[in-house]
Amino acid sequence: MSRIGLEKGEVTVITMATSKGQSLRTTIPMGIAKQFGLKEKQRLNWTIEVKDNKMVIVVTPETT
């Protein structure tokens, strides 16, 4: 697996997506977006796995 240039990690903040909705929102750091060629309004598929008693989130961009 290639290493993203975020040796110290990256911190984002979770906020409400809308005032009436049931969803939360966070920001994808620009370094990650650039490395994986993510574009605005691109859809992402989220899968959660448990490894070594830790939550691992796998995000796969949809291609059109």
GUVEX-463975 format. One record per atom (N, C-alpha, C): residue in three letters; x, y, z. Coordinates in pm, whole numbers, plus 50000, padded with zeros to 5 digits. Each point is the difference from the previous one (the first is absolute). Example, Ala and Ser with C-alpha at 12.3 -4.5 7.8 and 13.67 -1.06 7.14 Angstrom:
// GUVEX-463975
ALA513194943150780
ALA499115011950000
ALA500905012050000
SER499655010549928
SER500825011950006
SER499235010950073
***
This chain:
// GUVEX-463975
MET500864988250000
MET499145011850000
MET500905012450000
SER499715009649915
SER500795012349998
SER499625008750119
ARG500965007550047
ARG499795008650117
ARG499685014149953
ILE498955005550054
ILE499625013849971
ILE500925008950082
GLY500415011349947
GLY500935008850069
GLY499395007050121
LEU499444992450091
LEU499385005650120
LEU500594993250122
GLU501325000850017
GLU500684993050107
GLU499425003250137
LYS499595012350021
LYS499455004050129
LYS498494997850005
GLY499434994649894
GLY498564998149996
GLY499305012549953
GLU498734999049991
GLU499165011249956
GLU498775000150088
VAL499585011650042
VAL498855001350088
VAL498905007549927
THR498794994350003
THR498835006949946
THR498945000450109
VAL499015008449981
VAL498935001750098
VAL498694995249939
ILE499234992550076
ILE498704995249954
ILE498955010550036
THR499175003749902
THR498935009850021
THR498694994349946
MET498895006450035
MET498704995949946
MET499955003549851
ALA499474990949919
ALA499885002649857
ALA498955010749973
THR498864999050069
THR498945010049990
THR499375001350138
SER499275010650022
SER499385002050130
SER498884990050027
LYS499394994349895
LYS498884990850018
LYS500374985549969
GLY501194997849947
GLY500364986749955
GLY500544991050109
GLN500194987649963
GLN500524989850089
GLN501464996649967
SER500625007649913
SER501354997049955
SER501025009350061
LEU501224995150005
LEU501145008250042
LEU500915002049881
ARG500875009950009
ARG500895003649890
ARG501405002650054
THR501004996549922
THR501385003550032
THR500685004049870
THR501215005050011
THR500755004749884
THR501084990049964
ILE500174997449872
ILE501114991749954
ILE501195009249980
PRO501114997550068
PRO501185008649982
PRO500435000449853
MET500435011649954
MET500355002049859
MET501104990549953
GLY500964996950087
GLY501064990749962
GLY499464986249964
ILE499004995450074
ILE499374987149971
ILE499195001049872
ALA499245010749984
ALA499195001949879
ALA500895000149875
LYS501135007150007
LYS500905000749885
LYS500644986649971
GLN500474993050105
GLN500684987349979
GLN499104989849931
PHE498715000150033
PHE499084990249944
PHE499125005649889
GLY500265012349957
GLY499295005949887
GLY498525002250027
LEU499655003250125
LEU498605002350035
LEU499565013749952
LYS498795000849952
LYS499455012549947
LYS498755004050077
GLU499685012949996
GLU498805005050064
GLU498774992749946
LYS499084996750088
LYS498744993349970
LYS500164985349960
GLN501224994850004
GLN500214985849972
GLN499404991850114
ARG499384988949967
ARG499384991550102
ARG501054990350055
LEU499924997550132
LEU500924990950066
LEU499204988950068
ASN500474987649988
ASN499404988750069
ASN500824997450127
TRP499324998950115
TRP500654998250130
TRP499704985950051
THR501064992850041
THR499884986850060
THR500775000250132
ILE499434993950102
ILE500674999550131
ILE500454985850027
GLU501264998650040
GLU500564987150038
GLU500575001450141
VAL500104988950072
VAL500635000050131
VAL501264991649991
LYS501145006250032
LYS501304993349999
LYS500725003550129
ASP500474989950072
ASP500715002050126
ASP499205008850095
ASN498704997850004
ASN499095007450089
ASN499955015049969
LYS500305003649875
LYS499935014049956
LYS499085000949880
MET499315011149989
MET499145002549885
MET500855004849883
VAL499894993149887
VAL500725003949879
VAL498955003549896
ILE500055012149951
ILE499035004649901
ILE500664999549862
VAL499404992549910
VAL500514998949864
VAL499095008349911
VAL500595009649931
VAL499255009149913
VAL500414997249856
THR499014996949916
THR500264997049861
THR499225010149913
PRO500725007849919
PRO499305009549913
PRO499244992749889
GLU498805004849971
GLU499264994849885
GLU500595005949874
THR500094991849899
THR500495005049870
THR498825000349905
THR499985010049914
THR498895001349906
THR500454997449859
***
